[in-house]
Amino acid sequence: MPALPIVLAALAAVLVVAGAAYHLYRLRRALLAERAARRLLGRMHARDMRACTDRLNELLGVDALLTEADQILDDALVAAHYDPEGGHL
């Protein structure tokens, strides 16, 4: 019966190796998922930053347009000698 302990030891070794292989497989899958999430978040961040920059540029453009319109209105009021707070200049 000395063959039985050898067979049990071999079976135990196979189970340990199979468990380790399965654990490495799960770790590799988790690492791939983390890398994919990181790439996705990086792309989303870049997209959001572009959208934010575009929106800010649009708002700055509107602000510049309003500033220019305000200046034109002020020039017209000065040319007409009109004080918007009442009376004439």
Secondary structure, 3 states (H helix, E strand, C coil): CCHHHHHHHHHHHHHHHHHHHHHHHHHHHHHHHHHHHHHHHHHHHHHHHHHHHHHHHHHHHHHHHHHHHHHHHHHHHHHCCECCCCCEC
